[in-house]
Amino acid sequence: MPEATDSYRVVRNAEEQYSILAAGVPLPKGWTAAGFAGDRAACLAHVDATWTDLRPLSLRRSAS
């Protein structure tokens, strides 16, 4: 069973889609740190406030 963690970080991919990842877990290929870390609730709140348009970047670009 995975160990519970209180520390997370926000990550983002090339399509500007966001997620959270437990601190200390290596970044999956294609994801970068988005510059925010904290507990799970704080990270999810940051994602909610930052990721306001859920369409992938490529779709947003083609629509404009």
Summary of the structure (lengths in Angstrom):
residues: 64
radius of gyration: 13.0
end to end distance: 45.7
largest distance: 45.7
contacts: 137
relative contact order: 0.25
helix: 28%
strand: 30%
